[in-house]
Amino acid sequence: MTVPLYLMMSYAYYKQDNPIAEDGTFDSISKLLLENYDTIEHHHKELISKDSLKAGTYLGIYPTIVKDTVEMVRKKYIKGWHYPRMCYYNSVSDS
């Protein structure tokens, strides 16, 4: 699952400027993917280079399924939450 998570988090952050995870979570997924890169099998793995993982950034191609899944995740699982500038808060007041 590291390849799809990495691509989804990258797309939300770099293309939508609206992260779906905190910076530390992205860093952990990147590290895990890099450490296991040679043994991971996924049909989108070739989109991600080890250099990108080492740099902690991804500026590559995003398959349509990544874009669609990010939107589904937003609607189904994080509705009502907003992640501006790597911080998150509940958009509904606690009062």
GURO-859469 format. One record per residue: y, x negated, z negated of N, C-alpha, C in turn. Coordinates in steps of 0.02 Angstrom, whole numbers, plus 50000, padded with zeros to 5 digits. Layout:
residues N
    n_Y    n_X    n_Z   ca_Y   ca_X   ca_Z    c_Y    c_X    c_Z
      Y      X      Z      Y      X      Z      Y      X      Z
...
//
This chain:
residues 95
    n_Y    n_X    n_Z   ca_Y   ca_X   ca_Z    c_Y    c_X    c_Z
  49939  49960  50000  50000  50000  50000  50063  49958  50000
  50058  49892  49994  50118  49852  49990  50158  49853  50054
  50125  49853  50111  50161  49853  50176  50203  49916  50184
  50174  49976  50176  50216  50035  50183  50270  50040  50130
  50256  50022  50069  50307  50024  50017  50365  49977  50033
  50348  49917  50054  50399  49867  50072  50443  49894  50129
  50412  49921  50180  50450  49946  50238  50493  50006  50218
  50465  50051  50178  50503  50109  50157  50563  50090  50113
  50552  50045  50066  50607  50024  50022  50660  49987  50062
  50639  49946  50110  50687  49910  50152  50728  49958  50195
  50695  50006  50224  50730  50055  50266  50782  50093  50226
  50762  50117  50167  50809  50155  50126  50869  50113  50105
  50857  50050  50090  50911  50005  50068  50955  49980  50125
  50923  49951  50176  50961  49918  50229  50988  49965  50282
  50951  50017  50298  50972  50062  50352  51009  50123  50326
  50988  50149  50269  51019  50209  50242  51071  50195  50188
  51071  50134  50163  51116  50114  50109  51109  50162  50049
  51046  50181  50036  51030  50227  49982  50959  50212  49957
  50951  50163  49914  50885  50140  49893  50842  50195  49861
  50777  50189  49869  50730  50234  49836  50696  50200  49777
  50713  50138  49764  50685  50100  49709  50736  50049  49685
  50726  50026  49625  50771  49976  49597  50756  49908  49628
  50804  49864  49624  50799  49797  49653  50737  49759  49627
  50723  49765  49563  50666  49730  49533  50600  49755  49561
  50596  49818  49576  50535  49847  49605  50525  49819  49675
  50578  49816  49714  50574  49787  49781  50552  49714  49778
  50582  49677  49731  50564  49606  49723  50491  49598  49705
  50465  49641  49662  50395  49638  49641  50348  49652  49700
  50365  49703  49740  50324  49719  49799  50326  49662  49848
  50385  49632  49858  50392  49576  49904  50349  49517  49882
  50351  49502  49818  50312  49447  49791  50237  49460  49798
  50216  49520  49782  50145  49538  49788  50122  49534  49861
  50163  49558  49906  50146  49555  49977  50142  49483  50001
  50188  49441  49981  50187  49370  50001  50126  49335  49973
  50111  49346  49910  50053  49313  49878  49987  49333  49911
  49983  49393  49939  49921  49418  49967  49924  49428  50043
  49975  49400  50074  49989  49412  50144  49928  49399  50189
  49895  49345  50178  49840  49325  50222  49778  49370  50216
  49772  49406  50162  49714  49450  50153  49729  49524  50164
  49793  49541  50168  49812  49611  50177  49800  49632  50249
  49770  49691  50257  49760  49720  50323  49799  49785  50328
  49845  49788  50374  49884  49849  50386  49912  49844  50457
  49912  49898  50493  49934  49896  50563  50009  49882  50572
  50049  49885  50520  50119  49866  50525  50135  49798  50494
  50084  49764  50470  50095  49699  50438  50130  49649  50484
  50114  49652  50548  50143  49603  50595  50219  49610  50601
  50247  49666  50577  50320  49675  50579  50355  49633  50526
  50317  49612  50475  50345  49577  50417  50324  49504  50419
  50372  49459  50418  50356  49388  50418  50357  49361  50347
  50321  49306  50337  50323  49273  50272  50394  49249  50257
  50430  49227  50308  50499  49205  50298  50543  49261  50270
  50534  49321  50296  50572  49379  50271  50556  49392  50198
  50492  49387  50182  50470  49398  50113  50499  49345  50066
  50499  49283  50089  50527  49228  50048  50602  49238  50038
  50636  49262  50090  50708  49272  50087  50726  49335  50046
  50678  49380  50038  50691  49441  50001  50730  49492  50040
  50723  49490  50106  50760  49537  50148  50717  49555  50209
  50733  49612  50240  50698  49632  50301  50748  49663  50348
  50754  49635  50406  50800  49661  50456  50764  49676  50521
  50701  49694  50516  50660  49706  50574  50659  49778  50598
  50605  49795  50632  50595  49861  50662  50562  49907  50610
  50583  49970  50611  50555  50020  50567  50519  50073  50608
  50454  50079  50601  50417  50132  50637  50441  50201  50615
  50433  50249  50659  50454  50318  50644  50421  50345  50581
  50358  50328  50570  50323  50353  50511  50356  50328  50447
  50385  50269  50448  50421  50243  50389  50483  50286  50376
  50521  50299  50428  50582  50339  50421  50566  50409  50396
  50515  50440  50426  50496  50508  50407  50470  50511  50335
  50432  50460  50315  50404  50460  50247  50459  50451  50195
  50508  50409  50210  50565  50401  50163  50599  50469  50153
  50610  50505  50206  50642  50571  50199  50598  50619  50160
  50533  50618  50171  50488  50661  50133  50489  50643  50059
  50489  50578  50044  50491  50556  49974  50556  50580  49941
  50611  50574  49976  50675  50596  49948  50673  50671  49931
  50648  50710  49978  50648  50783  49969  50598  50805  49916
  50539  50774  49915  50486  50798  49872  50486  50766  49802
  50503  50703  49797  50494  50667  49734  50557  50645  49699
  50611  50634  49736  50671  50609  49702  50731  50655  49715
  50717  50717  49729  50770  50766  49739  50812  50770  49675
  50877  50768  49683  50921  50771  49625  50939  50703  49597
  50907  50651  49622  50923  50583  49599  50959  50546  49654
  51003  50501  49635  51041  50462  49682  51040  50389  49659
  51031  50343  49706  51025  50272  49690  51082  50232  49721
  51143  50239  49698  51196  50200  49728  51198  50128  49703
  51206  50082  49747  51215  50011  49730  51164  49986  49680
  51102  50003  49690  51045  49980  49650  51046  50006  49578
  51087  50055  49563  51086  50088  49498  51068  50161  49510
  51038  50192  49462  51023  50262  49473  51045  50304  49413
  51058  50366  49426  51076  50413  49374  51057  50482  49398
  51048  50526  49351  51032  50595  49367  51097  50629  49387
  51099  50660  49445  51160  50691  49468  51176  50755  49431
  51131  50779  49389  51143  50839  49349  51162  50817  49279
  51216  50843  49253  51240  50825  49187  51190  50843  49133
  51187  50802  49081  51142  50815  49025  51173  50864  48974
  51233  50888  48987  51267  50932  48939  51242  51002  48938
//
